[in-house]
């Protein structure tokens, strides 16, 4: 199974605005406010799947939960930190598992070599 790159720029602003049911100006405003940063190809804004997911979250927070721009910024920043910490934890767990496996294998070899 091929894993898709969610950061790959795919969608023009008109497509994203239709996908999310918002005016393109709303997307430009979110970009101006620094909430999302689509890539540029000449003068075209190109949004990735990750950008669209982030915009969906922003719209959910503002429309359905009544969160203001400052609150959205805080939530996005905390979410980013949480994702970073989760990745760090996964790397640490992998490191621990590798060390435990090596220690276990070393003890097993020692048991069989001494007998």
Buried (B, 14 or more C-beta within 10 A) or exposed (E): EEEEEEEEBBBBBEEBBEEBEBEBEBBBEBBEEEBBEBBEEEEEBBBBBBBBEBBEBBBEBBEEEEBEBEEBBEBBEEEEEEEEEEEEEEEEEEEEEEEEEEEEEEEEEEEEEEE
